[in-house]
Amino acid sequence: MKMTLTASNITAPTRFVEVPNQRYAYRRFGNGSGPPLLCLQHFTGTLDNWDPAVTDPLASGREVILFDNAGIGRSTGVVPETIAEMATHALAFLDGLGIQSCDVLGFSLGGMVAQQMVLDRPAVFRRMILAGTAPRGGEDIMHLDKPSLSRYFTNPALQGYAILQKIFFAPSLSSQSAGEAFTGRLMLRTEDRDEISGPDVARAQLASFREWEQFTGVRFADLKRIGQPTLVVNGVQDEMIAVRNSYWLAEHLPNAMLLIYPDAGHGSLFQWHESFHHHAAEFLASNSRFAPY
Amino acid sequence: MKMTLTASNITAPTRFVEVPNQRYAYRRFGNGSGPPLLCLQHFTGTLDNWDPAVTDPLASGREVILFDNAGIGRSTGVVPETIAEMATHALAFLDGLGIQSCDVLGFSLGGMVAQQMVLDRPAVFRRMILAGTAPRGGEDIMHLDKPSLSRYFTNPALQGYAILQKIFFAPSLSSQSAGEAFTGRLMLRTEDRDEISGPDVARAQLASFREWEQFTGVRFADLKRIGQPTLVVNGVQDEMIAVRNSYWLAEHLPNAMLLIYPDAGHGSLFQWHESFHHHAAEFLASNSRFAPY
């Protein structure tokens, strides 16, 4: 295998780390003075679903670490049906790499795993970016059977990335055009790709969303325990995880900035990747104990 | 009078412009390559209520223009009881100065006037910043009689700027401390100050808020007609104009970024003035037809 060392998710080799009872697939690339940035992926997404327009510029200031959770891509094991178990796997992965301190970017499902990891082991995490995600106890999280989404899944003319373009982007021509560019970028990597997730992955992860919508005690109270500076990002027209979940994150996390993009859906960070990188890089470059940057 | 030309609201001389039936007081200072920035003020606020920590850094990239609407400070006339009439005055003021193109920063009441001005004469405005404000048809706009606010107005121990510190900032020690610094900065200007607004100003402006809460037809439909790139800013704990009004602005303006600050109330731009300036300057420096920066 050609071990290209270019700092890009188009060319970075897939690597593997062994921990007890488990082998995780991952990629790490980039360098700079910032702490490593652990990137946690969306529903059914693999290493190949990370948009190089997002990962690669971030890799110019720090090491970017992409990771397949248990049962995804070429990681062994079974896809958990709870966010809590996914967080346990992701912490085991960090332990396997010997990483004791990092930043985290969690997108969608990955943002829920990020929150749980920070609650479980706060000392590891310096700063957190939560994109297109929801707190425990949120609402309208990945209900793929609702008409605004099911119309795409049940349309036989749409397959694979064509569905992704529909569900990650707003219906406008401008957003759909950005979606087409996004899926084009996902195909730039031609070798050493992950297997695409199958229905078992989807079923287990959907179960984890249903569990995440449940809460006991005071709603959103857990968020008060997360003191890390956080940047919450979303597209105002997110159909997959309604934007009010991002509002709740900003309202209940004590130290979070909220940034909402216009004319964008779930994949706002991919649509507005230049702006997203600009904001994310400035946020991550800050050493303030406060979120505003 | 000493005509100091320093680009600061601490020292800029108050000037006057005559238009038919009206004389407006204003200050203009600063320079740079950007279009002039018209700043529209909050409930009962005068030229002296503009925080130099916000106005002065912005004046390093453009001319900043502060303005007393009719019946405020040393402007002649009667304070209108509708936002529409305030917008008419502000447009007459721009005409009086011969300004045909500018950006606008509207804070609170001023943000409502800014929206109305852009609807009335869209060609004048390039980019818009709306801080701590609400769309027509918004809710929980300046209800000073609700317990969370009236407790300050009815506390005899609180007067003047001490009330402002309470109502513009969150209850936390950190926010109140920022509020104390803010009111300290408002007192740095020692000469050529406006008269403080009296109860007649408050009464008329409160009437304008009640009128602004009304709407006919489809709620928030007017916002769709505002194509200007817009930056919507607020503090997550705004008690004076609830933050959901900022959410509505971002959801219905077709081209708006939303930026919400933590641990902050109505005066988030004064509390986080370094961050606010950073974001506002980058937003205003952009020549993109899109809001993201």
HADDOCK unambig.tbl for C-alpha pairs under 7 A between the chains (distance, minus, plus):
assign (segid A and resid 236 and name CA) (segid B and resid 251 and name CA) 6.13 0.50 0.50
assign (segid A and resid 251 and name CA) (segid B and resid 236 and name CA) 6.12 0.50 0.50
assign (segid A and resid 254 and name CA) (segid B and resid 262 and name CA) 6.61 0.50 0.50
assign (segid A and resid 254 and name CA) (segid B and resid 263 and name CA) 6.87 0.50 0.50
assign (segid A and resid 255 and name CA) (segid B and resid 262 and name CA) 5.69 0.50 0.50
assign (segid A and resid 256 and name CA) (segid B and resid 262 and name CA) 5.69 0.50 0.50
assign (segid A and resid 257 and name CA) (segid B and resid 260 and name CA) 5.76 0.50 0.50
assign (segid A and resid 257 and name CA) (segid B and resid 261 and name CA) 5.33 0.50 0.50
assign (segid A and resid 257 and name CA) (segid B and resid 262 and name CA) 6.09 0.50 0.50
assign (segid A and resid 258 and name CA) (segid B and resid 259 and name CA) 5.49 0.50 0.50
assign (segid A and resid 258 and name CA) (segid B and resid 260 and name CA) 4.93 0.50 0.50
assign (segid A and resid 258 and name CA) (segid B and resid 261 and name CA) 6.91 0.50 0.50
assign (segid A and resid 259 and name CA) (segid B and resid 258 and name CA) 5.48 0.50 0.50
assign (segid A and resid 259 and name CA) (segid B and resid 259 and name CA) 4.89 0.50 0.50
assign (segid A and resid 259 and name CA) (segid B and resid 260 and name CA) 6.84 0.50 0.50
assign (segid A and resid 260 and name CA) (segid B and resid 257 and name CA) 5.76 0.50 0.50
assign (segid A and resid 260 and name CA) (segid B and resid 258 and name CA) 4.93 0.50 0.50
assign (segid A and resid 260 and name CA) (segid B and resid 259 and name CA) 6.84 0.50 0.50
assign (segid A and resid 261 and name CA) (segid B and resid 257 and name CA) 5.33 0.50 0.50
assign (segid A and resid 261 and name CA) (segid B and resid 258 and name CA) 6.92 0.50 0.50
assign (segid A and resid 261 and name CA) (segid B and resid 292 and name CA) 6.94 0.50 0.50
assign (segid A and resid 262 and name CA) (segid B and resid 254 and name CA) 6.61 0.50 0.50
assign (segid A and resid 262 and name CA) (segid B and resid 255 and name CA) 5.70 0.50 0.50
assign (segid A and resid 262 and name CA) (segid B and resid 256 and name CA) 5.69 0.50 0.50
assign (segid A and resid 262 and name CA) (segid B and resid 257 and name CA) 6.08 0.50 0.50
assign (segid A and resid 263 and name CA) (segid B and resid 254 and name CA) 6.88 0.50 0.50
assign (segid A and resid 275 and name CA) (segid B and resid 292 and name CA) 6.18 0.50 0.50
assign (segid A and resid 275 and name CA) (segid B and resid 293 and name CA) 5.45 0.50 0.50
assign (segid A and resid 292 and name CA) (segid B and resid 261 and name CA) 6.94 0.50 0.50
assign (segid A and resid 292 and name CA) (segid B and resid 275 and name CA) 6.17 0.50 0.50
assign (segid A and resid 293 and name CA) (segid B and resid 275 and name CA) 5.42 0.50 0.50
